[in-house]
Amino acid sequence: MFSLILITSGLLLAVRGAKLMLLGGSYYYALAGAAQVVAGALFLRRNPWGERLYTAVMCGTLAWALFEVGFAPWGLIVRLWFPTILALWLLTPWARRSLAGQVGKISPAGITGLVCCALIVMAFLLPQWTPSETALPPPIDSGSLDGNDWPHYGSTLQGDRFSPLTQINPKNVNRLEVAWMFRSGDRPTAFSSAEATPLKVGDTIYTCTPNSVVIALDAQSGAERWRFDPQNADAPYPIRTCRGVAYYHSPEDSGECTATILSTTLDSRLVALNAANGRLCSRFGHAGMVSLRENMGETLPYVSFTTSTVSVIRGHVVLGGLVFDNQSTDMPSGVIRSYDATTGQLQWAWDMGVPDRVGPPAEGQIYTRSTPNSWTIFAADEQLGLVYVPMGNASPDFWGAKRRPFDEKYGSSIVALDLESGRPRWSFQTVHHDLWDYDVPAQPSLVELPTPQGYRSALVQPTKRGDIYVLDRRTGEPIVPVAERAVPQGAARADWVSKTQPFSQLRLPAPRLSESAMWGVTPFDQLECRIQFRLSRYDGMFTPPGLDPTIIMPGLTGAVNWGGVSIDIERKVLVANYMMLPWRGNLVPREQMTAAEAASPWTQRMTGTPYIWHQSPWLGPFQVPCSEPPWGRLVAIDLVTHAVLWSEPLGTGRDSGPFNIPSGLGFTMGVPSMGGTVVTRSGLVFISGTLDRYVRAFDLQTGKEVWRARLPAGGQATPMTYMAGGRQFLVVTAGGHSLMGTKPGDYTIAYALPR
């Protein structure tokens, strides 16, 4: 049996290894596989040269593994575990008896296997976190913040996700316990993603469910106070999510709705509710609602709707909306609109296709179709009177030959709009002629930064690319230098590729892919990933889409997605959780589309173009990523010196594994995450968005994990924290995420120190 395993596995390695070798890849698999076949044949004959040859294979494998990955634990284990198990068998009495003349003799192959085991254990025992020699900057007291409430999605309109609370600190955080747990009863569906960050104002929590149900809870007990169900129209929504609601308190007595909760629905309505009882505000729009489909033209109900929190600034309700990606060149407008927070009257609409128009289109006309849209959360500077809008692309993402001049100018940009007029004051583009779905996905964060010229009002914008742009929020001028660099060329038919792209000097640390960085759970699927790598085009970031498979790294889920970053505004430290997960796709001429491609959920139709686009996360035969872990990290960066203070692999493989079967392994490997972080004055970072179902706390000083708690469902949302009844609470939404494949649920959970 041992011989047959050696021969069979050796044949697989030799045949597929020969393919890799012919593609210009590593010779190891072909040579090791061939030697293994010969060794297996010798073992069958009980020839002692079989063991000698397999010892040589083991020594060569060990040397090759160390040469390719050094002491990287996940790189070592995938290369060594299978041959090591076979080698260890040769140490057993049964194996020694079956080999003529070998009873009582030491097995050299087995000894090599023991060495491999020791190296793997040592690699996993080495610290995987990388602290900087730079000390954590001292805090500068912000003074004006009390942290009792969490009145906006990002804590403040500046989107910093910073709390000045200190009751929970690195010394006592390990004593946190569940203070209350609320279940909404909102039944998850195949496309549900629970991404809400609740608000806390006064003594009440306000949150929402994936089906747009708005709920108010008692801040101390979690008891339900009221709920509002908008009764969405039935439609095949590709995404069911609500990232949060907004709160507005009128400076004047507005009768029934002096305090208002504003939310959106899946079927494109803006809803205003009395914050005290959840009833519709009759003065707002038409009986408490405004249709967001007005002047949008013919629109299917499931291709355009708002999933992110609206922004309420000085009585303006400013919002964009999601336009479903890559369906057609004729899609609804990405218009940005402002409504009066009391009456629901349209104040202005920024339609980039008609830049001189402020109000709605004339009767019989509509907003410009298929413009870049903004589906994420905005930030605002009330003193400057500016709202900062992260922009996506004009549809479709992966072929842009039909884009218009205003599409090219504003696509994948940050745009500063005048709050009163809706006109752009400035814009900054993060990707020119974006063909990679690198839309700007996250809320900007605003912070005052010291520079050699004195303090400057900065906007910090994380991106899917991993570049972090630091701009003067008055002018859009880079504070951290940005350089235009040449990028790979070679566009599809009739399209073009920008010769350069803007690279920020401040970037999240990320590897460049190579054949040796391919991964799998066995040497066999790792080999298949290496073959796919050689069969694909990958010239680094911005490799243009083509007819041949193209590797996009980071993939469309990005380095950073809608969770954004948090900023300790007193220490000037940025904290980000980010992913490094490649995607792989290719353009297919429309007339060559196969039935399988037409039926695949990964096929993007791109009607109106010569192509379809077929893509998916780049996974191997066993449905694990082809790139090597860690796929997710947590990092802290000094925004003044730009030094990386620490970088920590984030999350374990407990709830993920081959073929989406949970492995149950609690080893830290760095898994994908969705959702953001919260940082506190006491020096803690909270996060819950990883594939494994935990909410965690990290010490901001060292990057070490100091607490974790198991969640009943996926926690792909950004936590928040507040004070109520003299206690500091940490609140997490745990409802699962359809794209991430985490366990669904309907939980809102609060943690606090024991009374």
Buried (B, 14 or more C-beta within 10 A) or exposed (E): EBBEBBBEBBBBBBEBBBBBBEBEBBEBBBBBBBBBBBBBBBBBEEBBEBBEBBBBBBBBBBEBBBEBBEBBBBBBBBBBBBBBEBBBBBBEEEBBEBBEEBEEEEBBBBBBBBBBBEBBEEBBEEEBBBBBEEEBBEBEEBEEBEBBBBBBBBBBBBBBBBBBBEBBBBEBBEEBEEBBEBBBEBEBEEBBBBBBBBBBBBEBBBBBBBBBBBBBBBBBEBEBBBBBBBEBEEEEBBBBBBBBBBBBBBEEEBEBBBBBBBBBBBBBBBBBBBBBEBEBBBBBBEEBBBEBBBBBBEBEBBBBBBBBBBBBBBBBBBBBBBBBBBBBBEBBBBBBBBBBBBBBEBBBBBBBBBEEBBEBBEEEEBBBBBBBBBBBBBBBBEEBBBBBBBBBBBBBBBBBBBBEEBBBBBBBBBBBBBBEBBEBBBBBBBBBBBBBBBBBBBBBBBBEBEEEEEEBBBBBBBBBBBBBBBBBBBEBEBBBEBEEEEBBEEBBEEBEBBEEBBBBBBBBBBEEBEBBBBBBBBBBBBBBBBBBBBEBBBEEBBBBBBBEBBBBBBBBBBBBBBBBBBBBBBBBBBBBBBBBBBBBBBBBEEEEBEEEEEEBEEBBBBBBBBBBBBBEBBBBBBBBBBBBBBBBBBBBBBBEEBBBBBBBBBBBBBBBBBEEEBBEBEBBBBBBBBBBBBBBBBBBBBBBBBBBBBBBBBBBBBBBBBBBBEBBBBBBBBBBBBBBEEBBBBBBBBBBBBBBBBBBBBBBBBBBBEE
